[in-house]
């Protein structure tokens, strides 16, 4: 079975993108040798999740409003509303607002300042139930 083991963020301005992800999620970045490539550290060794990379973009930025046309990584967050606020404060934007995924949680899609789309998920088994409107 093929399992996702790494992700890459393509950025026209890697420094701006690094600052965005540091501010929003507290991720760490380490340049890999002399190459224009940074390893993205998303958590402690031995914890659930994967690490990734940040690389200079080759080509144009994605068009605003374009449909999703690649794999989308979703980040587990403890407080979706606070994370959305951090995204906007750090220069990103909401593309799909807070939406219930019944019996799973609350999902939103946001973009970083470079237009890279990613998901945010707050676990909440009561999401989508008629009497739960948070």
N, C-alpha and C positions, 0 to 999 in steps of 0.2 A: 504494500500500500504506500503510495506517495504521500508524504506529510510535509507541510510547509515548515521550513526550517530557517528561513531568512527573508527579509524584505529589503527593498531599496527605495529611498526617496530621491527623486531626481529634481534638482533645484538649479534655477538660473543664478541664484545668489546663495551659495551654500552657507555663508555666515549668517545671513538673515534667517534662513530655514533652521539652522542650528539654534539660534536664539529663540525662535518660535517654539520649538519642541522642548527646549530647556524650560522656558517659562510655563508652558501649558502642562507638561507631564513630569518635569524634573529629570528628563533623560540625560545621560552622559554621552560625550562624543570624544573619540580618540582618533587622531589622524593615523592612517595606516602607512607607515614608512614615509617616503617622499611623494607618494602619489596623491592626486587630488581626490582622496577617498577617506571617509571617516566612518569608523565602526560606531554604531548606535547601541548604547547599553541601556536597555529598558527596565532592568531589574537585577536583583541579586542572583548569583549563580545558585542553581538548585531550586529556583522558584518557577512556577508555571509561566510560560511565555517564551518568546523568541527575541533575539536581538537582530539588528539589521545594519544597513549602511546608508550613507548619504553621499551622493555622487553628483558632479556637475551635469546639468541637463544638456543633452545633445539634441538640439532642435527647438522648435517653437513651444511656448507655453500652451497648455490645454485651453481650448475655447470655453469661455463662460457659458453655462447653460447646455453644454454638450452632454450627451448621455454617457453613462459610465461605460467605458470600453476596455477595462482592464480589471485585474484582481483588486479588490478593496480590502485593506486591513481594517479590522475593528478593534478598538482599544477599550478594555474593561475599565470603567471609572466608578468611583464610589458615589459621586454626586454629579449627575448629568448637567443640571442647570448651572452649577458652579464651573464645570469644565467648559460649557458653551460660552460662559462669560469670559473665562480665561482665553479661549480661542479668539474671541472678538477683540479683547484688549490687546492681544499679541499680534493683531493684524490679519487674522483669518476671518472666515465668514461661514455662516450657516447656509447649507445648500438644501437640506431636508430637515425641517424642525422636529423636535421631540415627538416621537411616534411610538405607540405601544406595540410590543410584540407579545401577544397574549401568553401569559404564564411563563414568560422568560424575562422581560424587562422593558426598558425604555431605550429606543434607538434614535440617533440623529446622525446625519451626514454633514460633515464640515469640510472646508478646504483650508489649507495653509496659505500663506501669502503668495506662494508660487502656483496656486491653483490645484495642488495635489489633493485629491478627495480621499477622506478616510472616515470610518464610522466610529461612533462612541456608543457604548452600551453600559447602562446601569442595570444591574440585576434586580429584579423585583417580580416575584411569581404572581403577584396580584395585578400586574400591569394588564390593561385591557378589560378588566372586569367592570361591569356596568356601574358599580358604586365606588370605583377607585379612579379619581380624576387627577392625581398628582402629576 
